[in-house]
Amino acid sequence: MGGFYRLARIYLTLTSLLMKLIAILSIEDYHPDLGKIFKNLEIPVYSEVEITGFRSEKGDSAALQNWFAHKKTGVFSKLSFAFVEESQAEKLLKAVADFNALQPSANPVHAFQLQVDKFV
């Protein structure tokens, strides 16, 4: 029985090394489209949080201009995230890039991939 648990632990450790956390920031208008992307890619579980973005007085660089924030008032947006396998992460990031390519908006969807090093 000890061998089984040892193998199970090894499997879970290897699986966690292949897991990615994908975080996606978007304006509220794109919320239904992101839901379709998750569904089309058969990502069974994801979470969403409503957030408010702000920009400090010193945040005027060109790289920050298309982020969802204003200096005086906050901008409402969504943070969606999912823990997925590496292959799904690549597909999800590509789908977001493809979605952005079709949008005329100055507010593109932002997506990030993070490595899952450990889990409990």
Backbone hydrogen bonds, N-H to C=O, Kabsch-Sander energy under -0.5 kcal/mol:
donor,donor_aa,acceptor,acceptor_aa,energy
5,Y,1,M,-1.6
6,R,2,G,-1.9
7,L,3,G,-2.5
8,A,4,F,-2.7
9,R,5,Y,-2.3
10,I,6,R,-2.1
11,Y,7,L,-2.8
12,L,8,A,-2.5
13,T,9,R,-2.3
14,L,10,I,-2.7
15,T,11,Y,-2.8
16,S,12,L,-2.3
17,L,13,T,-1.5
18,L,14,L,-0.9
18,L,15,T,-0.8
19,M,15,T,-0.7
19,M,16,S,-0.6
20,K,84,V,-3.2
21,L,114,L,-2.9
22,I,20,K,-0.6
22,I,82,A,-2.7
23,A,21,L,-0.6
23,A,112,F,-2.2
24,I,80,S,-3.3
25,L,110,H,-3.2
26,S,78,K,-2.2
28,E,76,F,-0.6
30,Y,27,I,-1.5
31,H,28,E,-1.7
34,L,30,Y,-2.3
35,G,31,H,-1.9
36,K,32,P,-1.7
37,I,33,D,-1.9
38,F,34,L,-2.5
39,K,35,G,-2.2
40,N,36,K,-3.2
41,L,37,I,-2.0
42,E,39,K,-1.5
43,I,38,F,-2.6
47,S,81,F,-2.8
49,V,79,L,-2.2
51,I,77,S,-2.7
53,G,75,V,-2.7
55,R,70,H,-1.7
59,G,56,S,-1.6
60,D,58,K,-1.2
64,L,61,S,-1.4
65,Q,62,A,-1.0
67,W,64,L,-1.6
69,A,67,W,-2.0
70,H,53,G,-0.6
70,H,73,T,-0.7
75,V,53,G,-1.9
77,S,51,I,-2.6
78,K,26,S,-3.1
79,L,49,V,-2.8
80,S,24,I,-2.9
80,S,78,K,-0.5
81,F,47,S,-2.5
82,A,22,I,-1.8
84,V,20,K,-2.6
84,V,82,A,-0.6
86,E,18,L,-1.1
89,A,85,E,-2.2
90,E,86,E,-2.0
91,K,87,S,-1.6
92,L,88,Q,-2.6
93,L,89,A,-2.6
94,K,90,E,-2.1
95,A,91,K,-2.4
96,V,92,L,-2.1
97,A,93,L,-2.2
98,D,94,K,-2.8
99,F,95,A,-2.4
100,N,96,V,-2.6
101,A,97,A,-1.9
102,L,98,D,-0.8
102,L,99,F,-1.0
103,Q,100,N,-1.2
110,H,25,L,-2.6
112,F,23,A,-2.6
114,L,21,L,-2.6
116,V,19,M,-1.8
117,D,115,Q,-0.8
